[in-house]
């Protein structure tokens, strides 16, 4: 395997490991609740250590690449991920588990931008977009596989952290690939000063839309298995399939969107994806039969159409020169939604129930759609004004 292939593989695996941590959270909350003798809401809150850590890591990533060479940084963060995940098999204290998850989160929050930077510096412009789309595919594949693998291990009464031990092996592989690879030069002294003034309103609308998107998505994925298990009396293994089927649908959509976006354009596709995501999340909390819900979860995942990257691409069209700071800020908006979801949704479920939180997720999607429509109108108005000047 040549150096370019090693760099590409470690970048893909970095995305895989991130999704491998997030995707099984809703599946693991029930078994962890039984293992530790704590309410599900308390266990779900513990996952906020992971998601808040990702947020902290995303903030650190805005400037850490100026301080440390990329190769050394990738080896450091994935070494920490491996050690922290491996420790979960031996920890029985929820506070220590929270700290370990927090360390994983911070490291993932730094590692994913690092992986994107590797792709950006390794591939030319024409190939770069395709490779970045493929990273989303690896994220979805991890969601599919790790959700299924968590169900598989739990059904055979393995330790609740079994799926995370697998992710630890992936992190170790990223560490090894980083150690034996020659990294591209990453001079991060970009000319952010080339940005022409403050960002337009449409970018800020997209940023808040990304926050609502991830908050809505995790409100549903975290609690849908628990809802069907407790309210519809569905076996845990079947309930967990809903998450893996969602990621399966999303992966299929990403393969489709890689072609379709060339036909309809990013702005129009963002409007379509926001609408379908909002509308097709409703049946998830209306339908009451598990076989149909599994099909609906797949359809909902497909209807997502890779909305996060579509919105990101749409926002970068709104300025003459999309800088690293712009992209990092947009991703940070999405990360905040992911980070606050476990804690916030646990509080909502405590005050209401696990059915209302699914409706809350749909509400987030509809508010996101409104913001994207407003962003589209503002963008079109700006474009028209520029043409007349």
C-alpha positions as CSV (number, residue, x, y, z in Angstrom):
1,X,0.0,0.0,0.0
2,X,1.5,3.3,-1.1
3,X,1.6,6.4,1.1
4,X,-1.4,8.1,-0.5
5,X,-3.5,5.0,0.0
6,X,-2.4,4.8,3.7
7,X,-3.3,8.4,4.3
8,X,-6.7,8.0,2.6
9,X,-7.5,4.8,4.6
10,X,-6.6,6.4,7.9
11,X,-8.8,9.4,7.1
12,X,-11.7,7.1,6.3
13,X,-11.1,5.1,9.5
14,X,-11.1,8.4,11.5
15,X,-14.6,9.1,10.3
16,X,-15.5,5.4,10.9
17,X,-14.4,5.6,14.5
18,X,-16.3,8.8,15.2
19,X,-19.6,7.3,14.0
20,X,-18.8,4.0,15.7
21,X,-18.8,5.9,19.0
22,X,-22.0,7.8,18.4
23,X,-24.3,5.3,16.6
24,X,-24.7,2.7,19.4
25,X,-25.5,5.2,22.1
26,X,-29.3,4.6,22.0
27,X,-28.8,0.9,21.8
28,X,-26.4,0.7,24.8
29,X,-28.4,2.9,27.1
30,X,-30.8,0.1,28.2
31,X,-28.2,-2.5,28.9
32,X,-26.0,0.0,30.7
33,X,-29.1,1.0,32.8
34,X,-29.5,-2.6,33.9
35,X,-25.8,-3.2,34.4
36,X,-25.3,-0.1,36.7
37,X,-28.8,-0.1,38.2
38,X,-29.4,3.5,37.1
39,X,-32.3,5.1,35.2
40,X,-32.0,5.2,31.4
41,X,-32.0,9.0,31.6
42,X,-29.0,9.0,33.9
43,X,-27.1,6.7,31.5
44,X,-28.0,8.8,28.5
45,X,-26.7,11.9,30.4
46,X,-23.3,10.1,30.8
47,X,-23.0,10.1,27.0
48,X,-23.0,13.9,27.1
49,X,-19.4,13.5,28.3
50,X,-18.7,12.0,24.9
51,X,-20.6,14.5,22.9
52,X,-19.5,17.5,24.9
53,X,-15.9,16.3,24.5
54,X,-16.5,16.3,20.8
55,X,-17.6,19.9,21.0
56,X,-14.5,20.8,23.0
57,X,-12.3,19.0,20.5
58,X,-14.0,20.8,17.6
59,X,-13.2,24.2,19.3
60,X,-9.6,23.1,19.9
61,X,-9.3,22.1,16.3
62,X,-9.9,25.7,15.2
63,X,-6.3,26.5,16.2
64,X,-4.4,23.3,17.3
65,X,-3.1,22.6,13.8
66,X,-1.1,25.8,14.1
67,X,0.7,24.4,17.2
68,X,1.5,20.8,16.4
69,X,2.5,18.9,13.3
70,X,-0.4,16.9,11.9
71,X,1.3,13.5,12.1
72,X,2.2,13.9,15.7
73,X,-1.3,15.2,16.5
74,X,-3.1,12.3,14.8
75,X,-0.9,9.7,16.6
76,X,-1.6,11.5,19.9
77,X,-5.4,11.7,19.7
78,X,-5.9,8.2,18.3
79,X,-3.5,6.8,21.0
80,X,-5.7,8.5,23.6
81,X,-8.9,7.1,21.9
82,X,-7.5,3.6,22.0
83,X,-6.4,3.7,25.7
84,X,-9.7,5.4,26.8
85,X,-11.9,2.9,25.0
86,X,-9.9,-0.1,26.2
87,X,-10.3,1.1,29.8
88,X,-14.1,0.9,29.5
89,X,-13.9,-2.9,29.9
90,X,-12.4,-2.5,33.3
91,X,-14.3,0.5,34.7
92,X,-17.4,0.1,36.9
93,X,-17.6,3.7,38.1
94,X,-19.9,5.9,36.0
95,X,-17.9,9.0,36.8
96,X,-14.7,7.4,35.5
97,X,-16.6,6.1,32.5
98,X,-17.8,9.6,31.8
99,X,-14.2,10.9,32.0
100,X,-13.0,8.2,29.6
101,X,-15.8,9.0,27.2
102,X,-14.9,12.7,27.5
103,X,-11.3,12.1,26.5
104,X,-12.5,10.0,23.5
105,X,-14.8,12.9,22.5
106,X,-12.1,15.6,22.7
107,X,-9.8,13.4,20.6
108,X,-12.5,12.6,18.0
109,X,-13.4,16.3,17.8
110,X,-9.8,17.0,16.8
111,X,-9.2,13.9,14.7
112,X,-12.1,14.4,12.3
113,X,-10.9,17.8,11.1
114,X,-7.4,16.4,10.9
115,X,-8.7,13.6,8.6
116,X,-10.5,16.2,6.5
117,X,-7.3,18.2,6.3
118,X,-5.4,15.2,5.1
119,X,-7.9,14.6,2.3
120,X,-7.8,18.3,1.4
121,X,-4.0,18.3,1.2
122,X,-3.6,14.9,-0.5
123,X,-6.0,15.3,-3.4
124,X,-6.4,17.8,-6.2
125,X,-9.5,19.9,-6.5
126,X,-11.4,17.6,-8.9
127,X,-10.9,14.5,-6.7
128,X,-11.2,16.3,-3.4
129,X,-15.0,16.7,-3.4
130,X,-15.5,13.0,-4.3
131,X,-13.2,11.9,-1.5
132,X,-15.0,14.1,1.1
133,X,-18.3,12.6,0.0
134,X,-16.8,9.1,0.5
135,X,-15.8,10.1,4.1
136,X,-19.5,10.5,4.8
137,X,-20.1,7.1,3.4
138,X,-17.6,5.6,5.9
139,X,-19.4,7.5,8.6
140,X,-22.7,5.9,7.6
141,X,-21.1,2.4,7.2
142,X,-19.8,2.7,10.7
143,X,-23.3,3.6,11.9
144,X,-24.7,0.6,10.2
145,X,-22.1,-1.9,11.3
146,X,-21.5,-0.7,14.8
147,X,-25.3,-0.6,15.5
148,X,-25.7,-4.1,14.3
149,X,-22.5,-5.3,16.1
150,X,-23.7,-3.8,19.4
151,X,-27.0,-5.6,19.0
152,X,-25.1,-8.8,18.2
153,X,-22.9,-8.6,21.2
154,X,-25.6,-7.6,23.7
155,X,-27.8,-10.5,22.5
156,X,-25.0,-12.9,23.4
157,X,-24.6,-11.2,26.8
158,X,-21.2,-9.7,26.1
159,X,-20.1,-6.7,28.2
160,X,-21.9,-3.5,27.2
161,X,-18.6,-1.9,26.0
162,X,-17.9,-4.7,23.5
163,X,-18.7,-2.6,20.5
164,X,-16.4,0.2,21.8
165,X,-13.6,-2.4,22.1
166,X,-14.0,-2.9,18.4
167,X,-13.8,0.9,17.8
168,X,-10.6,0.9,20.0
169,X,-9.1,-1.5,17.5
170,X,-10.0,0.9,14.6
171,X,-8.3,3.7,16.6
172,X,-5.2,1.6,17.0
173,X,-5.1,1.0,13.3
174,X,-5.3,4.7,12.6
175,X,-2.4,5.2,15.1
176,X,-0.3,2.6,13.2
177,X,-1.1,4.0,9.8
178,X,-0.2,7.5,11.0
179,X,3.1,6.3,12.4
180,X,4.2,4.7,9.1
181,X,2.8,7.3,6.7
182,X,4.4,10.5,5.4
183,X,2.0,13.4,5.9
184,X,1.5,16.3,3.5
185,X,2.7,19.7,4.5
186,X,-0.1,21.6,6.2
187,X,0.8,25.2,6.4
188,X,-2.3,26.6,8.0
189,X,-1.4,30.2,7.6
190,X,-4.3,30.7,5.3
191,X,-5.3,34.2,4.2
192,X,-8.5,34.5,6.2
193,X,-8.1,38.2,5.6
194,X,-9.2,37.5,2.0
195,X,-12.8,37.1,3.3
196,X,-14.7,40.0,2.0
197,X,-16.2,41.5,5.1
198,X,-18.6,39.8,7.6
199,X,-20.5,36.7,6.7
200,X,-23.9,37.3,5.2
201,X,-27.1,36.4,7.2
202,X,-27.6,33.3,5.1
203,X,-24.4,31.7,6.5
204,X,-25.6,32.3,10.0
205,X,-28.9,30.8,9.2
206,X,-27.2,27.7,7.8
207,X,-25.1,27.5,10.9
208,X,-28.1,27.4,13.2
209,X,-29.9,25.0,10.8
210,X,-27.0,22.6,11.2
211,X,-27.4,22.8,15.0
212,X,-31.1,22.0,14.8
213,X,-30.4,19.2,12.3
214,X,-28.0,17.3,14.6
215,X,-30.1,18.0,17.7
216,X,-33.2,16.7,15.9
217,X,-31.4,13.7,14.5
218,X,-29.9,12.6,17.9
219,X,-33.2,13.3,19.7
220,X,-34.7,10.6,17.5
221,X,-31.8,8.1,17.3
222,X,-31.1,8.2,21.0
223,X,-34.6,7.5,22.1
224,X,-36.4,5.7,19.3
225,X,-35.1,2.2,20.4
226,X,-36.0,3.0,24.0
227,X,-39.5,4.2,22.9
228,X,-40.4,1.1,20.9
229,X,-38.9,-1.2,23.6
230,X,-40.8,0.3,26.5
231,X,-44.0,1.5,24.9
232,X,-44.5,-1.0,22.1
233,X,-43.1,-3.9,24.1
234,X,-40.6,-4.8,21.3
235,X,-37.6,-7.0,22.1
236,X,-34.4,-5.0,22.6
237,X,-32.6,-6.7,19.6
238,X,-35.5,-5.7,17.3
239,X,-35.6,-2.2,18.7
240,X,-31.9,-1.7,18.1
241,X,-32.4,-2.5,14.4
242,X,-34.1,0.8,13.9
243,X,-30.8,2.7,14.3
244,X,-28.8,0.5,12.0
245,X,-31.6,0.7,9.4
246,X,-31.5,4.5,9.6
247,X,-27.8,4.5,8.8
248,X,-28.3,2.0,6.0
249,X,-30.8,4.3,4.4
250,X,-28.5,7.3,4.8
251,X,-25.6,5.4,3.2
252,X,-27.7,4.5,0.2
253,X,-28.7,8.1,-0.1
254,X,-25.1,9.3,0.0
255,X,-24.3,7.1,-3.0
256,X,-27.3,8.5,-4.8
257,X,-26.7,12.1,-3.9
258,X,-23.1,12.0,-5.2
259,X,-24.6,11.7,-8.6
260,X,-27.9,13.6,-8.1
261,X,-26.3,16.8,-6.8
262,X,-24.8,17.4,-10.2
263,X,-28.3,17.3,-11.7
264,X,-30.3,19.5,-9.4
265,X,-27.7,21.8,-7.7
266,X,-26.7,22.1,-4.0
267,X,-29.3,24.8,-3.1
268,X,-32.3,23.0,-4.5
269,X,-31.1,19.7,-3.0
270,X,-30.8,21.3,0.4
271,X,-34.4,22.4,0.2
272,X,-35.6,18.9,-0.9
273,X,-33.5,17.1,1.8
274,X,-34.7,19.4,4.6
275,X,-38.4,18.9,3.6
276,X,-38.1,15.1,3.2
277,X,-36.2,14.8,6.5
278,X,-38.9,16.7,8.3
279,X,-41.9,15.1,6.8
280,X,-40.7,11.5,7.0
281,X,-39.6,11.7,10.6
282,X,-43.3,12.0,11.6
283,X,-44.3,8.4,11.0
284,X,-41.6,7.2,13.3
285,X,-43.7,8.4,16.3
286,X,-47.1,7.7,14.8
287,X,-46.7,4.2,13.5
288,X,-47.1,1.4,16.1
289,X,-45.8,-1.8,14.5
290,X,-42.1,-2.8,14.6
291,X,-41.8,-4.3,11.1
292,X,-43.2,-1.1,9.5
293,X,-41.0,1.0,11.7
294,X,-37.9,-0.7,10.5
295,X,-38.9,0.1,6.9
296,X,-39.8,3.6,7.9
297,X,-36.4,4.1,9.6
298,X,-34.6,3.0,6.4
299,X,-36.8,5.4,4.4
300,X,-36.1,8.2,6.8
301,X,-32.4,7.7,6.6
302,X,-32.5,7.8,2.9
303,X,-34.8,10.9,2.9
304,X,-32.0,12.7,4.8
305,X,-30.0,12.8,1.6
306,X,-26.8,13.6,3.4
307,X,-28.2,16.9,4.6
308,X,-25.3,17.9,6.7
309,X,-22.7,18.0,3.9
310,X,-25.3,19.4,1.5
311,X,-25.9,22.3,3.9
312,X,-22.2,22.8,4.4
313,X,-21.6,22.9,0.6
314,X,-24.5,25.3,0.2
315,X,-23.1,27.7,2.8
316,X,-19.7,27.7,1.2
317,X,-21.3,29.1,-2.0
318,X,-22.4,32.2,-0.1
319,X,-18.9,33.8,0.0
320,X,-16.3,34.4,-2.7
321,X,-13.6,32.5,-0.8
322,X,-14.8,29.8,1.7
323,X,-12.0,29.7,4.3
324,X,-11.1,27.0,6.8
325,X,-12.6,29.2,9.6
326,X,-15.9,29.2,7.8
327,X,-16.0,25.4,7.3
328,X,-14.9,24.8,10.9
329,X,-17.5,27.2,12.3
330,X,-20.3,25.5,10.3
331,X,-19.1,22.1,11.5
332,X,-19.0,23.5,15.0
333,X,-22.6,24.4,14.8
334,X,-23.5,20.8,14.0
335,X,-21.2,19.6,16.7
336,X,-23.0,21.7,19.3
337,X,-26.2,20.0,18.5
338,X,-24.7,16.6,18.8
339,X,-23.0,17.6,22.1
340,X,-26.0,18.9,23.9
341,X,-28.4,16.2,22.7
342,X,-27.8,13.5,25.4
343,X,-28.2,15.9,28.3
344,X,-30.9,18.1,26.8
345,X,-33.0,15.2,25.6
346,X,-32.6,13.4,29.0
347,X,-34.0,16.4,30.7
348,X,-36.9,16.6,28.3
349,X,-37.7,12.9,28.7
350,X,-37.6,13.3,32.5
351,X,-40.1,16.1,32.3
352,X,-42.3,14.4,29.6
353,X,-41.8,11.0,28.1
354,X,-39.9,9.1,25.4
355,X,-42.7,9.7,22.9
356,X,-42.6,13.5,23.2
357,X,-38.8,13.6,22.5
358,X,-39.4,12.0,19.1
359,X,-41.9,14.8,18.4
360,X,-39.3,17.3,19.6
361,X,-36.9,15.9,17.1
362,X,-39.4,16.4,14.3
363,X,-39.9,20.0,15.5
364,X,-36.2,20.6,15.3
365,X,-36.2,19.4,11.7
366,X,-39.1,21.7,10.7
367,X,-37.4,24.7,12.3
368,X,-34.2,23.7,10.4
369,X,-36.2,23.7,7.2
370,X,-37.6,27.2,7.9
371,X,-34.0,28.5,8.5
372,X,-32.7,26.9,5.3
373,X,-35.6,28.4,3.2
374,X,-34.8,31.8,4.7
375,X,-31.1,31.3,3.9
376,X,-32.0,30.3,0.3
377,X,-34.0,33.5,-0.1
378,X,-31.3,35.7,1.3
379,X,-28.7,34.0,-0.9
380,X,-30.8,34.5,-4.0
381,X,-31.4,38.1,-3.1
382,X,-27.7,38.7,-2.6
383,X,-26.9,37.0,-5.9
384,X,-29.5,39.2,-7.7
385,X,-28.1,42.3,-6.1
386,X,-24.6,41.4,-7.3
387,X,-25.7,40.9,-10.8
388,X,-27.3,44.4,-10.9
389,X,-24.2,46.1,-9.6
